[in-house]
């Protein structure tokens, strides 16, 4: 079943969120320390991924062009509007649902594991990477839900849609994408996604207020640039 890994990931996020809500009465100081711990871990993970690139020119161009496109499309505001819409539907007057939804969505969607795991599911029917990601996301969602609220549970929807779409697309990818091109894309996408994850970590630590959602088009730009470099044999 191509979508098995994706569905397990979604279920773990839901289960982790529900478990995290049981911890909602823990002391504020403990919640703050936990959020700092998550922020530090996410920052280090992003740095580790960011160093995987073999061509930082592609990484820089992807981020710059992607940021410009994201600001033009105003993706960050649209993502927050979606969270606010969920707030209204649940008749909540605070912003915790929106914050939890946006933060969790960015953490769970951005990164190499989501793409690589989905590609493995589609190409080789191997769900091990997504199973691993599901476990990590489950624990992370529990911690996020204990501090940011029930909004984290709604991040399972974009995660399933995003990863499921990649997995279904990947079932046909071997027919027209050379393996060397795919390997190059995964390397550069890992670096671009890692820098975005690093930015998320800084936001969680309260050091910055980077509109990370507006950087997301950079992943698509990476695919375009890597393809141009590959087919035109451009040295970078």
Backbone bond lengths (Angstrom), bond angles and torsions (degrees), N, CA, C in turn:
res aa  C-N    CA-C-N  psi(-1)  N-CA   C-N-CA  omega(-1)  CA-C   N-CA-C  phi
1 X - - - 1.465 - - 1.529 109.63 -
2 X 1.305 117.68 115.90 1.452 122.93 -173.12 1.524 112.31 -60.97
3 X 1.309 118.13 -36.65 1.460 122.04 -173.48 1.532 113.56 -93.07
4 X 1.322 118.00 6.66 1.458 120.22 -175.37 1.521 111.98 -59.85
5 X 1.342 117.77 -48.90 1.453 120.66 -179.32 1.519 112.41 -60.47
6 X 1.332 116.10 -40.42 1.468 120.94 178.93 1.517 111.17 -64.36
7 X 1.321 117.01 -43.62 1.464 120.82 -179.42 1.527 111.22 -65.17
8 X 1.338 116.29 -39.95 1.467 120.00 177.23 1.525 110.05 -62.34
9 X 1.332 116.68 -40.03 1.466 121.39 177.56 1.524 110.69 -59.71
10 X 1.327 117.03 -46.58 1.460 120.95 179.16 1.518 112.32 -61.74
11 X 1.327 116.78 -42.40 1.464 121.48 -179.93 1.529 110.63 -64.24
12 X 1.340 117.00 -39.74 1.469 120.14 179.77 1.528 111.50 -65.40
13 X 1.329 116.62 -36.33 1.464 119.79 177.58 1.528 110.00 -65.28
14 X 1.330 116.30 -44.09 1.469 120.50 178.74 1.526 110.55 -62.92
15 X 1.337 116.16 -47.56 1.461 120.27 -179.90 1.515 112.12 -63.08
16 X 1.340 116.58 -41.64 1.458 120.43 179.26 1.520 111.76 -64.27
17 X 1.336 116.03 -39.21 1.469 119.90 179.07 1.520 111.08 -63.40
18 X 1.333 116.04 -46.24 1.465 120.21 -179.83 1.530 111.12 -62.47
19 X 1.330 115.73 -39.04 1.469 119.15 177.21 1.520 110.68 -66.38
20 X 1.338 115.84 -39.30 1.454 120.11 -179.63 1.508 113.40 -64.41
21 X 1.329 116.49 -32.00 1.463 119.94 179.17 1.526 111.88 -66.07
22 X 1.324 116.50 -24.07 1.461 120.03 176.31 1.526 110.94 -69.36
23 X 1.345 115.99 -18.02 1.467 120.75 -178.99 1.519 111.77 -101.52
24 X 1.348 116.96 14.03 1.466 120.04 -173.50 1.526 113.48 -67.26
25 X 1.323 117.79 -16.78 1.464 120.01 -178.17 1.528 113.29 -95.61
26 X 1.327 116.86 12.04 1.459 118.54 177.33 1.527 108.96 -69.50
27 X 1.331 119.05 155.48 1.466 122.47 -176.11 1.532 112.42 -57.12
28 X 1.328 115.43 147.41 1.461 120.51 -179.19 1.521 111.96 -60.40
29 X 1.333 117.13 -37.72 1.467 119.78 179.70 1.513 110.97 -62.66
30 X 1.338 116.32 -36.93 1.461 119.91 178.94 1.532 110.22 -68.95
31 X 1.345 115.98 -40.60 1.465 119.66 177.79 1.520 110.46 -61.32
32 X 1.340 115.97 -42.82 1.453 120.03 -179.19 1.520 110.96 -62.74
33 X 1.324 116.23 -42.94 1.462 120.14 179.75 1.523 111.08 -65.25
34 X 1.345 115.49 -39.46 1.467 119.74 178.83 1.526 110.55 -63.66
35 X 1.339 117.48 -42.50 1.454 121.23 179.08 1.526 110.71 -63.85
36 X 1.319 117.08 -39.33 1.459 120.43 176.71 1.531 110.42 -64.20
37 X 1.336 115.43 -39.47 1.469 119.44 178.89 1.525 110.66 -63.22
38 X 1.343 116.57 -43.93 1.460 120.23 177.42 1.525 110.16 -63.03
39 X 1.326 116.25 -43.75 1.457 120.29 179.42 1.522 112.02 -59.13
40 X 1.333 116.66 -43.50 1.460 120.36 179.00 1.532 111.06 -64.89
41 X 1.338 116.38 -43.83 1.468 120.26 -179.45 1.525 111.18 -63.78
42 X 1.343 116.34 -43.59 1.460 120.61 179.59 1.527 110.29 -65.00
43 X 1.320 117.16 -38.45 1.469 121.08 178.66 1.526 111.41 -62.43
44 X 1.320 116.46 -46.44 1.465 120.79 179.60 1.530 110.66 -64.65
45 X 1.332 116.86 -41.02 1.468 120.54 177.66 1.521 110.32 -60.16
46 X 1.331 116.42 -44.38 1.455 120.54 179.53 1.518 112.07 -61.73
47 X 1.338 116.68 -42.39 1.461 120.41 178.09 1.527 111.23 -62.06
48 X 1.326 115.45 -43.80 1.467 120.02 -179.80 1.529 110.77 -60.12
49 X 1.322 116.74 -44.04 1.458 121.01 178.97 1.522 111.41 -68.09
50 X 1.334 116.13 -36.16 1.457 120.35 -176.32 1.510 113.64 -63.13
51 X 1.333 117.33 -26.40 1.460 120.88 -178.18 1.527 113.09 -84.47
52 X 1.325 118.57 5.94 1.464 121.00 -176.33 1.520 113.34 -83.54
53 X 1.325 117.47 -10.65 1.468 121.08 -175.21 1.527 112.35 -67.87
54 X 1.328 115.17 146.48 1.464 121.95 171.98 1.525 111.05 -104.67
55 X 1.328 116.47 -2.59 1.462 121.04 178.77 1.522 109.18 -150.42
56 X 1.331 116.69 94.76 1.456 119.37 -177.42 1.524 112.61 -71.46
57 X 1.342 116.18 -14.22 1.457 118.50 173.70 1.528 110.08 -63.26
58 X 1.334 115.99 -42.07 1.467 120.58 177.17 1.523 110.47 -64.32
59 X 1.325 116.26 -41.28 1.466 120.70 -179.66 1.529 110.44 -62.28
60 X 1.329 116.17 -47.59 1.471 120.13 -178.01 1.524 110.70 -63.78
61 X 1.339 116.48 -47.80 1.463 119.78 -179.87 1.526 111.31 -62.08
62 X 1.327 116.72 -39.26 1.469 120.61 -179.90 1.517 110.73 -62.54
63 X 1.336 116.57 -43.80 1.457 120.33 -178.87 1.524 111.69 -69.32
64 X 1.343 116.36 -42.04 1.466 119.87 -178.01 1.530 110.81 -66.88
65 X 1.336 116.19 -50.60 1.471 119.94 -179.61 1.529 110.11 -65.93
66 X 1.321 116.25 -40.77 1.464 120.01 178.76 1.507 112.50 -63.35
67 X 1.355 116.63 -40.36 1.466 120.50 178.71 1.518 110.99 -64.35
68 X 1.331 116.09 -41.15 1.465 119.54 179.00 1.528 110.78 -63.27
69 X 1.337 115.92 -43.74 1.462 120.07 179.29 1.525 111.08 -66.00
70 X 1.343 116.28 -40.92 1.459 120.38 -179.65 1.511 112.56 -65.37
71 X 1.341 116.55 -38.58 1.462 119.78 177.22 1.527 110.84 -67.61
72 X 1.331 115.90 -38.72 1.465 119.81 178.93 1.528 110.95 -64.60
73 X 1.343 115.81 -41.49 1.466 120.87 178.36 1.528 111.97 -79.51
74 X 1.350 115.76 -17.44 1.473 122.03 -179.67 1.532 111.15 57.23
75 X 1.314 115.38 50.29 1.457 120.64 -176.12 1.518 112.41 -64.11
76 X 1.340 116.65 -37.21 1.459 120.05 -178.40 1.529 110.88 -60.78
77 X 1.326 116.17 -44.84 1.463 119.65 179.60 1.527 110.86 -65.74
78 X 1.330 116.64 -39.97 1.468 119.67 179.61 1.516 111.25 -64.34
79 X 1.343 116.74 -38.69 1.459 120.46 178.64 1.523 110.20 -66.28
80 X 1.332 116.53 -40.04 1.464 120.30 177.56 1.532 111.36 -68.22
81 X 1.343 116.34 -35.32 1.461 119.91 176.66 1.523 110.89 -63.17
82 X 1.344 116.26 -37.07 1.458 119.83 177.10 1.525 110.31 -62.98
83 X 1.344 115.30 -42.53 1.459 119.05 177.15 1.518 112.06 -64.14
84 X 1.336 117.02 -39.01 1.465 120.98 178.40 1.522 111.47 -65.91
85 X 1.343 115.58 -36.19 1.462 120.08 177.05 1.526 110.53 -62.33
86 X 1.339 115.54 -40.64 1.469 119.82 176.61 1.527 109.93 -64.19
87 X 1.349 115.59 -39.03 1.477 119.87 175.81 1.528 110.93 -54.01
88 X 1.333 114.78 -50.38 1.471 119.81 -176.06 1.517 111.34 -64.75
89 X 1.333 116.38 -39.65 1.460 119.82 -179.89 1.520 111.50 -63.89
90 X 1.328 115.22 -32.55 1.466 119.06 179.59 1.525 111.50 -92.83
91 X 1.363 115.70 3.23 1.464 121.55 176.29 1.511 112.35 57.16
92 X 1.343 113.66 44.58 1.462 119.27 175.69 1.514 109.16 -103.61
93 X 1.314 117.79 144.50 1.457 121.41 -178.31 1.529 112.88 -101.36
94 X 1.327 118.11 -5.38 1.453 119.67 179.46 1.523 110.02 -102.29
95 X 1.338 115.44 174.92 1.461 120.28 -175.20 1.522 112.68 -100.92
96 X 1.347 117.66 10.73 1.451 120.00 -173.98 1.532 112.06 -65.85
97 X 1.333 117.42 -36.07 1.462 119.59 -179.91 1.523 109.88 -64.71
98 X 1.314 116.51 -47.17 1.458 120.71 179.74 1.524 110.67 -61.19
99 X 1.314 117.51 -45.58 1.456 121.23 -178.85 1.526 111.03 -63.18
100 X 1.333 116.48 -44.22 1.456 120.25 179.60 1.511 112.19 -64.54
101 X 1.328 116.57 -42.38 1.465 121.74 179.98 1.527 111.11 -63.23
102 X 1.331 116.54 -49.27 1.467 120.69 -176.60 1.530 110.78 -66.35
103 X 1.329 117.14 -48.23 1.463 120.92 -177.96 1.522 111.39 -61.24
104 X 1.334 116.78 -47.87 1.461 120.69 -178.38 1.526 111.35 -65.80
105 X 1.334 116.95 -40.92 1.467 120.27 179.82 1.516 111.05 -59.76
106 X 1.328 116.46 -45.40 1.462 120.21 -179.53 1.523 111.14 -64.01
107 X 1.325 117.39 -41.85 1.462 120.87 -179.13 1.530 111.11 -66.08
108 X 1.329 117.24 -43.23 1.455 120.87 -174.09 1.526 113.76 -80.03
109 X 1.340 116.95 -28.75 1.464 120.02 -175.85 1.521 112.29 -88.18
110 X 1.347 116.84 -42.75 1.458 120.35 -178.15 1.526 109.51 -73.94
111 X 1.315 116.16 138.32 1.450 119.83 173.74 1.512 114.12 129.41
112 X 1.307 114.26 163.59 1.455 120.46 -174.55 1.526 112.76 -70.63
113 X 1.326 117.02 -35.21 1.459 118.68 -174.80 1.521 112.13 -62.39
114 X 1.332 116.44 -36.79 1.468 119.29 179.75 1.513 111.08 -63.11
115 X 1.330 116.27 -45.13 1.464 120.36 -178.16 1.520 111.31 -74.88
116 X 1.337 116.88 -50.54 1.456 120.52 -177.52 1.529 110.78 -62.34
117 X 1.335 115.85 -44.12 1.465 119.13 179.29 1.512 112.37 -62.21
118 X 1.321 116.68 -41.11 1.465 120.62 179.05 1.525 111.16 -66.91
119 X 1.341 116.38 -39.15 1.464 119.85 177.18 1.534 110.67 -63.73
120 X 1.341 116.27 -41.61 1.467 119.60 177.28 1.526 111.45 -61.33
121 X 1.321 115.82 -40.32 1.465 119.74 179.18 1.526 110.96 -62.80
122 X 1.330 116.51 -42.02 1.452 120.14 -176.88 1.505 114.54 -78.10
123 X 1.344 116.29 -40.62 1.461 120.17 -175.32 1.519 112.36 -82.23
124 X 1.337 116.86 -45.44 1.464 120.58 -174.17 1.521 113.66 -114.48
125 X 1.326 116.85 1.33 1.464 120.79 -176.79 1.533 110.64 56.14
126 X 1.327 115.31 33.92 1.462 123.32 179.95 1.526 107.77 -108.51
127 X 1.330 116.67 117.16 1.461 120.89 -173.98 1.530 113.38 -104.71
128 X 1.333 117.95 10.32 1.460 120.11 -173.46 1.530 112.66 -59.94
129 X 1.331 117.15 -41.72 1.463 119.94 -178.92 1.528 110.53 -64.10
130 X 1.331 116.56 -43.55 1.465 119.54 179.90 1.522 111.39 -69.85
131 X 1.330 117.17 -31.72 1.460 118.84 175.26 1.528 110.08 -63.30
132 X 1.334 115.70 -43.01 1.465 120.15 177.95 1.525 110.53 -62.82
133 X 1.331 116.22 -45.25 1.457 120.82 177.96 1.527 110.83 -61.65
134 X 1.331 116.89 -36.81 1.460 120.90 179.87 1.526 111.12 -61.76
135 X 1.324 116.29 -41.73 1.470 120.44 178.89 1.522 110.52 -64.45
136 X 1.342 115.59 -45.99 1.473 119.64 179.08 1.529 110.45 -61.67
137 X 1.342 116.17 -46.61 1.468 120.38 -178.87 1.521 111.45 -64.02
138 X 1.334 116.49 -34.24 1.463 119.92 179.10 1.515 111.75 -62.53
139 X 1.338 116.51 -47.89 1.461 120.29 178.34 1.529 110.83 -65.95
140 X 1.330 115.85 -41.50 1.467 119.41 -179.46 1.519 111.31 -64.06
141 X 1.331 117.04 -41.94 1.466 120.19 -179.59 1.528 110.98 -65.15
142 X 1.328 117.00 -33.68 1.467 119.81 177.82 1.528 110.48 -63.63
143 X 1.332 115.92 -44.08 1.461 119.87 179.75 1.529 110.43 -68.16
144 X 1.333 116.45 -44.88 1.455 119.72 -179.88 1.529 111.30 -61.97
145 X 1.344 116.14 -41.06 1.461 119.82 -178.79 1.527 111.37 -66.13
146 X 1.321 117.07 -32.23 1.468 119.94 -179.87 1.516 111.66 -69.63
147 X 1.343 116.29 -20.30 1.463 119.72 -178.08 1.529 113.01 -112.81
148 X 1.345 116.67 -35.54 1.465 120.68 -175.35 1.523 113.67 -103.93
149 X 1.334 118.26 -11.35 1.453 120.27 174.54 1.516 115.33 100.53
150 X 1.333 114.84 -173.39 1.462 123.37 -172.70 1.527 112.78 -69.58
151 X 1.323 117.66 -14.57 1.465 120.37 -179.22 1.510 113.08 -58.91
152 X 1.334 117.11 -23.43 1.464 121.33 179.75 1.530 111.00 -58.92
153 X 1.325 117.43 -31.97 1.463 120.95 -175.15 1.528 111.59 -63.11
154 X 1.335 117.42 -30.17 1.459 120.71 -177.32 1.525 112.59 -75.14
155 X 1.333 117.15 -12.27 1.461 119.96 176.80 1.522 111.09 -68.04
156 X 1.332 117.15 -17.62 1.466 119.77 178.39 1.527 111.43 -63.46
157 X 1.335 117.45 -27.05 1.476 120.67 -177.96 1.523 111.85 -67.69
158 X 1.361 119.34 -55.93 1.467 117.90 177.34 1.517 113.52 -63.75
159 X 1.339 117.63 -29.76 1.466 120.31 178.12 1.524 110.32 -63.40
160 X 1.326 116.77 -47.31 1.476 120.64 -179.80 1.530 110.65 -65.28
161 X 1.333 117.25 -42.46 1.464 120.60 -179.68 1.527 110.63 -64.80
162 X 1.323 116.74 -46.49 1.468 122.14 -177.40 1.527 111.61 -65.03
163 X 1.326 116.68 -54.56 1.456 119.85 -177.76 1.517 111.81 -68.97
164 X 1.321 116.97 -36.86 1.454 120.21 178.55 1.517 112.00 -64.18
165 X 1.328 116.61 -38.69 1.466 120.37 178.79 1.521 111.02 -64.68
166 X 1.337 116.36 -42.48 1.462 120.16 178.97 1.529 110.28 -64.07
167 X 1.330 116.81 -42.88 1.468 120.58 -179.22 1.526 111.26 -62.61
168 X 1.318 116.67 -42.74 1.464 119.82 179.07 1.533 110.86 -67.49
169 X 1.337 116.44 -39.36 1.455 120.72 176.75 1.525 110.86 -63.37
170 X 1.340 115.85 -38.75 1.464 120.77 -176.00 1.528 112.75 -67.08
171 X 1.312 117.63 -20.92 1.468 119.19 179.27 1.526 111.50 -62.40
172 X 1.344 116.57 -20.96 1.460 120.85 179.83 1.533 113.09 -111.06
173 X 1.331 116.81 -1.18 1.463 120.15 -169.95 1.523 112.84 -67.25
174 X 1.333 118.08 -33.84 1.459 120.68 -177.99 1.512 112.76 -64.58
175 X 1.325 116.81 -19.12 1.459 120.17 -177.33 1.521 112.97 -75.94
176 X 1.351 117.41 -21.56 1.467 117.53 -175.06 1.523 115.90 -143.82
177 X 1.334 118.77 2.68 1.467 121.04 175.88 1.527 109.74 -116.85
178 X 1.337 117.99 117.52 1.475 121.13 178.54 1.521 111.36 -60.45
179 X 1.318 116.56 145.03 1.466 120.69 -177.58 1.529 111.57 -63.02
180 X 1.341 117.19 -35.59 1.472 120.11 179.55 1.528 110.70 -63.75
181 X 1.329 116.75 -39.10 1.460 121.13 177.95 1.520 110.20 -66.02
182 X 1.319 116.85 -41.74 1.461 120.33 179.68 1.520 111.39 -64.78
183 X 1.339 117.04 -40.85 1.467 120.56 178.56 1.528 110.58 -62.07
184 X 1.325 116.53 -42.39 1.464 120.85 179.70 1.522 110.93 -64.99
185 X 1.319 116.67 -41.13 1.455 120.34 179.09 1.523 111.16 -62.76
186 X 1.316 116.86 -43.81 1.466 120.55 -178.34 1.528 110.20 -62.33
187 X 1.338 117.21 -40.30 1.468 120.44 178.70 1.529 111.61 -61.27
188 X 1.326 116.32 -49.90 1.461 119.96 -176.74 1.533 111.83 -72.68
189 X 1.329 116.08 -36.70 1.456 119.81 176.89 1.529 110.93 -63.63
190 X 1.329 116.46 -36.52 1.462 120.38 177.29 1.523 110.55 -61.18
191 X 1.326 116.38 -42.81 1.466 120.45 -179.83 1.523 111.45 -67.54
192 X 1.334 117.02 -46.30 1.470 120.69 179.72 1.528 110.42 -62.71
193 X 1.325 116.34 -46.31 1.459 120.13 178.00 1.510 112.16 -63.62
194 X 1.343 116.53 -35.03 1.455 120.26 179.09 1.518 112.41 -63.82
195 X 1.325 116.68 -39.58 1.464 120.12 178.28 1.524 110.27 -65.71
196 X 1.333 116.81 -37.24 1.463 120.17 176.60 1.528 110.56 -65.16
197 X 1.321 116.35 -40.71 1.467 120.36 178.32 1.537 109.68 -65.11
198 X 1.330 116.67 -38.78 1.461 120.63 175.79 1.528 110.60 -58.07
199 X 1.335 116.39 -41.88 1.465 121.05 178.25 1.528 110.97 -64.05
200 X 1.331 116.90 -38.71 1.464 120.39 176.83 1.524 110.28 -61.17
201 X 1.323 115.90 -42.25 1.459 120.20 179.00 1.519 111.96 -61.13
202 X 1.326 116.62 -41.98 1.467 120.25 177.44 1.527 110.89 -62.86
203 X 1.332 116.21 -39.56 1.467 119.71 177.59 1.524 111.15 -63.65
204 X 1.326 116.51 -42.41 1.465 120.34 179.89 1.523 111.39 -64.18
205 X 1.318 116.03 -31.54 1.463 120.35 178.39 1.526 111.99 -79.18
206 X 1.332 116.56 -7.35 1.449 120.86 179.48 1.522 113.65 77.87
207 X 1.337 117.27 15.19 1.459 120.94 -177.81 1.522 112.26 -85.22
208 X 1.336 116.44 -26.86 1.464 121.06 -177.91 1.528 109.58 -141.88
209 X 1.320 115.59 172.15 1.457 121.95 172.71 1.535 108.50 -132.70
210 X 1.327 114.11 57.85 1.465 120.39 -178.58 1.524 109.25 -74.10
211 X 1.331 116.66 133.02 1.466 121.52 177.75 1.529 108.40 -81.96
212 X 1.328 115.11 80.62 1.461 120.83 -172.07 1.529 111.87 -63.61
213 X 1.322 117.26 -34.07 1.471 119.95 -179.97 1.522 111.35 -58.76
214 X 1.326 116.95 -30.81 1.462 120.58 179.85 1.527 112.36 -74.81
215 X 1.331 116.96 -7.43 1.460 120.69 176.51 1.529 112.31 -92.74
216 X 1.328 117.05 -11.50 1.464 121.12 -174.14 1.530 114.54 -56.87
217 X 1.342 120.73 -35.72 1.472 118.86 177.63 1.525 112.70 -58.50
218 X 1.325 117.68 -16.73 1.452 120.96 178.27 1.515 112.87 -59.35
219 X 1.348 117.40 -29.35 1.464 120.41 177.69 1.524 110.86 -66.11
220 X 1.324 116.86 -40.38 1.464 121.16 176.94 1.527 110.69 -68.52
221 X 1.328 115.90 -40.69 1.467 119.87 177.92 1.522 110.37 -61.39
222 X 1.335 116.68 -37.47 1.461 120.71 177.51 1.516 111.13 -57.97
223 X 1.326 116.81 -44.82 1.466 120.78 179.66 1.531 110.86 -61.18
224 X 1.326 116.90 -41.02 1.468 121.15 -179.87 1.522 110.68 -66.44
225 X 1.324 117.53 -47.73 1.458 121.04 -177.76 1.525 112.14 -65.09
226 X 1.324 116.36 -42.36 1.471 119.96 178.74 1.524 110.28 -62.51
227 X 1.315 116.91 -39.11 1.470 120.65 178.82 1.529 110.91 -65.43
228 X 1.334 117.21 -41.57 1.476 121.28 178.60 1.528 110.17 -62.38
229 X 1.320 115.81 -46.31 1.469 120.51 -179.98 1.521 110.87 -61.99
230 X 1.329 116.81 -40.03 1.457 121.03 -177.46 1.535 111.79 -69.67
231 X 1.299 117.23 -50.68 1.466 120.36 -174.11 1.528 113.27 -74.98
232 X 1.333 117.90 -27.51 1.462 120.30 179.46 1.524 112.41 -101.81
233 X 1.361 115.58 4.26 1.469 121.45 176.62 1.525 111.28 52.16
234 X 1.326 116.66 47.13 1.466 121.72 -179.08 1.536 108.92 -85.00
235 X 1.313 118.41 124.79 1.471 120.02 177.26 1.520 111.28 -73.29
236 X 1.308 117.38 126.81 1.471 121.52 179.10 1.528 109.83 -132.26
